[in-house]
């Protein structure tokens, strides 16, 4: 049981990117996720009773949709789901008008979309919390689940070394790095120059991590990136909507495939992470993702627990929760 502390003022806020949270707010959400994960469902069934979560998805999803629906249901709330062509936000009506309408019906809204800018417009007009279920720029819900998984494995995030291999410019890599450095971890990107984070973004990570001691570096050599790390993370080489780049990415990113031989350069206790879906034989070998050091399915489960914590934090005053 955690000692009671002043609850962070998260109620009513949006979560569009990791940067919407201060370092202590990230840690508070992780503590809340751990607490909820270890409570019986019957103890949670009234937490969000009478609340409605609307979900609008322009992109397909397994984990994001199901984990949010199960989380909200187990917390006692209800869920409304719609695909992109059902609402046609941005074509049939503006993001602002859609936000003003949905705010009258729902207590919170999850959006999984393409461009980040319409999501920002939607949130600016919404009078209820808006949660980014994925955009081209950010995936904060995934990052929080990733940190929850690492904290469970290692007990702390301070000083952990995380290697991210492959496309280090994508939304998963960006959100993971932001959350990790905020919590005092060290991120080591392994990527070719074509997929390297910009110097501006690396400088931004340096500023984010300054207080907690988190750092970020990029290496062209995959062995240098993973040497001695506590976790190796990768994602598919080509994101949804970028299928035209598939062949190019396969050629350029092949040296950054996470293989059993590459994994040997990490610490003996290292874990493997992947946000899924995975392409075995492409960004990771079956021997790694299905091996004893893989934590990918714990990570997938933790999407639900992290998102329970997000919902509780944004929709309640957190009184009585030991975070």
C-alpha positions as CSV (number, residue, x, y, z in Angstrom):
1,X,0.0,0.0,0.0
2,X,1.3,3.4,-0.9
3,X,1.4,6.3,1.4
4,X,-1.4,8.8,0.7
5,X,-0.1,11.9,-1.1
6,X,-1.8,15.0,-2.6
7,X,-3.5,13.8,-5.8
8,X,-2.3,15.5,-9.0
9,X,-4.9,17.8,-10.6
10,X,-5.6,15.7,-13.6
11,X,-9.4,15.7,-13.7
12,X,-10.9,17.2,-16.8
13,X,-7.6,17.5,-18.6
14,X,-6.7,16.1,-22.1
15,X,-4.0,13.5,-22.8
16,X,-2.8,14.1,-26.3
17,X,0.9,13.5,-25.7
18,X,3.3,12.4,-22.9
19,X,4.3,16.1,-22.6
20,X,0.8,16.9,-21.3
21,X,2.0,15.3,-18.1
22,X,4.6,16.4,-15.6
23,X,7.1,13.8,-14.4
24,X,5.3,13.3,-11.1
25,X,2.0,13.0,-12.9
26,X,3.4,10.2,-15.0
27,X,4.6,8.5,-11.8
28,X,1.3,9.0,-10.2
29,X,-0.6,7.3,-13.1
30,X,1.8,4.4,-13.0
31,X,1.3,4.0,-9.2
32,X,-2.5,4.1,-9.8
33,X,-2.2,1.5,-12.6
34,X,-0.3,-0.8,-10.2
35,X,-2.9,-0.3,-7.5
36,X,-5.8,-1.0,-9.8
37,X,-4.1,-4.0,-11.3
38,X,-3.8,-5.6,-7.9
39,X,-7.4,-4.9,-6.8
40,X,-10.3,-7.3,-7.3
41,X,-12.7,-6.4,-10.1
42,X,-15.5,-6.1,-7.6
43,X,-13.6,-3.3,-5.8
44,X,-13.5,-1.3,-9.1
45,X,-17.0,-1.9,-10.4
46,X,-18.4,1.4,-9.1
47,X,-15.5,3.8,-9.8
48,X,-16.8,5.2,-13.0
49,X,-20.5,4.1,-12.7
50,X,-22.7,6.3,-14.8
51,X,-19.8,7.6,-17.0
52,X,-19.8,7.3,-20.8
53,X,-16.6,6.9,-22.9
54,X,-17.0,7.6,-26.6
55,X,-14.3,6.1,-28.9
56,X,-13.8,7.3,-32.5
57,X,-11.3,5.3,-34.5
58,X,-10.1,6.2,-38.0
59,X,-7.4,3.5,-37.8
60,X,-7.9,-0.2,-37.1
61,X,-7.0,-1.5,-33.6
62,X,-6.9,-4.6,-31.5
63,X,-5.2,-3.6,-28.2
64,X,-6.3,0.1,-28.0
65,X,-9.9,-0.6,-28.7
66,X,-10.4,-3.7,-26.6
67,X,-8.2,-2.5,-23.7
68,X,-10.2,0.7,-23.4
69,X,-13.5,-1.0,-23.7
70,X,-12.7,-3.6,-21.1
71,X,-11.1,-1.0,-18.8
72,X,-14.2,1.2,-18.9
73,X,-16.5,-1.7,-18.4
74,X,-14.7,-3.1,-15.5
75,X,-14.7,0.4,-13.9
76,X,-18.5,0.4,-14.1
77,X,-18.8,2.8,-17.1
78,X,-20.3,2.4,-20.6
79,X,-18.7,2.6,-24.0
80,X,-19.8,4.0,-27.4
81,X,-17.6,3.0,-30.4
82,X,-17.6,4.4,-33.9
83,X,-15.4,3.9,-36.9
84,X,-14.1,6.9,-38.9
85,X,-16.5,6.6,-41.8
86,X,-19.5,6.6,-39.4
87,X,-18.8,10.2,-38.3
88,X,-16.6,11.5,-41.1
89,X,-15.0,14.2,-38.9
90,X,-13.1,16.6,-41.0
91,X,-15.2,16.0,-44.1
92,X,-18.8,15.9,-43.2
93,X,-18.3,18.3,-40.3
94,X,-15.4,20.1,-38.6
95,X,-13.4,18.6,-35.7
96,X,-14.7,21.6,-33.6
97,X,-18.4,20.9,-34.3
98,X,-18.0,17.2,-33.7
99,X,-16.2,17.9,-30.4
100,X,-18.9,20.2,-29.2
101,X,-21.6,17.7,-29.9
102,X,-19.8,14.6,-28.5
103,X,-19.0,16.6,-25.3
104,X,-22.7,16.8,-24.7
105,X,-23.1,13.0,-24.8
106,X,-19.9,11.6,-23.3
107,X,-17.7,12.1,-20.2
108,X,-14.5,11.4,-22.1
109,X,-13.5,10.7,-25.7
110,X,-10.7,8.5,-27.1
111,X,-9.6,9.3,-30.7
112,X,-7.4,7.1,-32.8
113,X,-6.5,9.1,-35.9
114,X,-3.9,10.0,-38.6
115,X,-2.8,13.6,-38.4
116,X,-2.2,15.1,-35.0
117,X,-3.4,18.6,-35.8
118,X,-7.1,17.8,-36.2
119,X,-6.9,15.9,-32.9
120,X,-5.6,19.1,-31.3
121,X,-8.4,21.1,-32.9
122,X,-11.0,18.6,-31.6
123,X,-9.5,18.7,-28.1
124,X,-9.4,22.5,-28.0
125,X,-13.2,22.6,-28.7
126,X,-14.1,19.7,-26.4
127,X,-15.4,20.3,-22.9
128,X,-14.6,16.8,-21.7
129,X,-11.2,15.0,-21.6
130,X,-9.9,13.8,-24.9
131,X,-7.4,11.0,-25.0
132,X,-5.1,10.2,-27.9
133,X,-5.5,6.5,-28.8
134,X,-2.8,7.1,-31.4
135,X,-1.9,9.8,-33.9
136,X,0.9,10.2,-36.4
137,X,2.8,12.2,-33.8
138,X,2.2,10.4,-30.5
139,X,1.0,7.3,-28.7
140,X,1.0,8.3,-25.0
141,X,-1.2,5.4,-23.8
142,X,1.3,2.9,-25.2
143,X,4.2,4.7,-23.5
144,X,2.5,4.5,-20.1
145,X,1.9,0.8,-20.5
146,X,5.5,0.3,-21.5
147,X,6.8,2.1,-18.4
148,X,4.3,0.1,-16.2
149,X,5.8,-3.1,-17.7
150,X,9.4,-2.0,-17.0
151,X,8.6,-0.8,-13.5
152,X,7.0,-4.2,-12.7
153,X,10.1,-6.0,-14.0
154,X,12.7,-3.9,-12.4
155,X,11.1,-2.1,-9.5
156,X,12.2,1.3,-10.6
157,X,12.6,3.4,-13.8
158,X,15.4,5.5,-12.5
159,X,18.6,4.6,-14.3
160,X,17.1,2.0,-16.6
161,X,18.7,1.7,-20.0
162,X,16.3,1.1,-22.9
163,X,17.4,0.5,-26.5
164,X,14.9,1.3,-29.3
165,X,15.8,-0.2,-32.6
166,X,14.5,0.5,-36.1
167,X,12.4,3.5,-37.0
168,X,13.4,5.8,-34.2
169,X,11.3,8.7,-35.7
170,X,7.9,7.0,-35.3
171,X,5.2,7.9,-32.8
172,X,5.8,4.9,-30.5
173,X,9.6,5.7,-30.2
174,X,8.9,9.4,-29.6
175,X,6.3,8.8,-26.8
176,X,8.4,6.1,-25.2
177,X,11.5,8.3,-25.1
178,X,9.6,11.3,-23.6
179,X,8.0,9.2,-20.9
180,X,11.3,7.3,-20.1
181,X,13.5,10.4,-19.7
182,X,10.9,12.1,-17.6
183,X,11.2,9.2,-15.2
184,X,15.0,9.1,-15.1
185,X,15.6,6.3,-17.7
186,X,18.2,6.4,-20.5
187,X,17.1,5.8,-24.1
188,X,19.5,4.6,-26.7
189,X,18.2,4.7,-30.3
190,X,19.7,2.2,-32.8
191,X,18.8,3.4,-36.3
192,X,20.2,4.4,-39.7
193,X,20.5,8.2,-40.4
194,X,17.3,8.1,-42.5
195,X,15.3,7.0,-39.4
196,X,17.2,8.9,-36.7
197,X,15.4,11.4,-34.5
198,X,16.2,15.0,-35.3
199,X,18.8,16.9,-33.3
200,X,15.9,19.2,-32.3
201,X,14.0,16.2,-30.8
202,X,17.1,14.8,-29.1
203,X,17.7,18.3,-27.6
204,X,14.1,18.3,-26.4
205,X,14.6,14.9,-24.7
206,X,17.7,16.3,-23.0
207,X,15.6,19.1,-21.5
208,X,12.8,16.8,-20.5
209,X,15.1,14.5,-18.7
210,X,17.3,17.1,-17.0
211,X,15.5,17.1,-13.6
212,X,15.2,13.3,-13.3
213,X,18.6,12.5,-14.9
214,X,17.1,10.8,-18.0
215,X,19.1,10.9,-21.2
216,X,18.7,10.0,-24.9
217,X,21.4,9.2,-27.5
218,X,21.3,7.8,-31.0
219,X,23.7,5.2,-32.5
220,X,24.1,4.0,-36.1
221,X,25.6,0.8,-34.8
222,X,23.0,-1.6,-33.4
223,X,25.4,-3.4,-31.1
224,X,26.4,-0.1,-29.5
225,X,22.8,0.8,-29.0
226,X,21.9,-2.4,-27.1
227,X,25.2,-3.1,-25.2
228,X,24.4,-3.6,-21.5
229,X,20.8,-2.3,-21.7
230,X,17.9,-3.5,-19.5
231,X,15.3,-3.6,-22.3
232,X,15.3,-3.8,-26.1
233,X,12.3,-2.4,-27.9
234,X,11.3,-2.4,-31.5
235,X,8.2,-1.9,-33.6
236,X,7.1,-2.7,-37.2
237,X,9.3,-1.0,-39.8
238,X,6.5,0.6,-41.7
239,X,3.6,2.3,-39.9
240,X,0.0,2.3,-41.1
241,X,-0.5,4.7,-44.0
242,X,3.1,4.5,-45.1
243,X,2.9,1.3,-47.0
244,X,4.7,2.9,-50.0
245,X,7.9,2.9,-47.9
246,X,7.8,-0.9,-47.1
247,X,10.5,-2.1,-49.5
248,X,12.8,0.8,-48.7
249,X,12.4,0.3,-45.0
250,X,13.1,-3.4,-45.2
251,X,16.4,-2.7,-47.0
252,X,17.5,0.1,-44.7
253,X,16.4,-1.3,-41.4
254,X,17.5,-5.0,-41.9
255,X,20.7,-4.5,-39.8
256,X,18.5,-3.4,-36.9
257,X,16.5,-6.6,-36.7
258,X,16.4,-7.8,-33.1
259,X,17.9,-11.3,-33.3
260,X,19.1,-13.8,-30.7
261,X,22.7,-12.8,-31.5
262,X,22.1,-9.1,-31.1
263,X,20.2,-9.7,-27.9
264,X,23.2,-11.3,-26.3
265,X,24.9,-7.9,-26.1
266,X,22.2,-6.6,-23.7
267,X,22.3,-7.3,-20.0
268,X,21.7,-10.9,-19.0
269,X,18.4,-9.9,-17.3
270,X,17.2,-7.8,-20.3
271,X,13.6,-8.0,-21.5
272,X,12.2,-7.6,-25.0
273,X,9.3,-5.2,-25.7
274,X,7.2,-4.7,-28.8
275,X,3.9,-2.8,-29.0
276,X,2.4,-5.3,-31.5
277,X,1.4,-6.3,-34.1
278,X,4.7,-7.9,-34.9
279,X,6.2,-9.2,-38.1
280,X,8.3,-12.2,-37.1
281,X,11.4,-12.5,-39.3
282,X,11.3,-8.8,-40.2
283,X,11.9,-6.4,-37.2
284,X,12.4,-9.3,-34.7
285,X,13.0,-13.0,-34.9
286,X,10.6,-15.5,-33.5
287,X,13.3,-16.8,-31.2
288,X,13.3,-13.4,-29.4
289,X,9.7,-12.4,-29.4
290,X,8.6,-15.9,-28.4
291,X,11.5,-16.5,-26.1
292,X,11.9,-16.4,-22.3
293,X,13.0,-12.8,-22.1
294,X,10.0,-11.5,-24.1
295,X,7.5,-9.4,-22.1
296,X,5.3,-8.4,-25.0
297,X,2.1,-10.0,-23.7
298,X,2.6,-8.5,-20.2
299,X,3.0,-5.3,-22.0
300,X,-0.2,-5.8,-24.0
301,X,-2.1,-6.6,-20.9
302,X,-0.8,-3.5,-19.2
303,X,-2.5,-1.4,-21.9
304,X,-5.7,-2.1,-20.0
305,X,-4.3,-1.3,-16.6
306,X,-2.6,1.9,-17.7
307,X,-5.7,3.0,-19.4
308,X,-7.8,2.3,-16.3
309,X,-5.5,4.6,-14.5
310,X,-5.8,7.3,-17.2
311,X,-9.6,7.1,-17.1
312,X,-9.8,7.3,-13.3
313,X,-7.3,10.2,-13.2
314,X,-9.1,12.2,-15.8
315,X,-12.7,11.5,-14.7
316,X,-12.4,11.6,-10.8
317,X,-10.8,13.7,-8.2
318,X,-8.7,10.7,-7.1
319,X,-9.7,11.0,-3.5
320,X,-9.2,7.8,-1.6
321,X,-6.7,6.4,-4.2
322,X,-3.3,5.7,-2.6
323,X,-1.1,7.3,-5.3
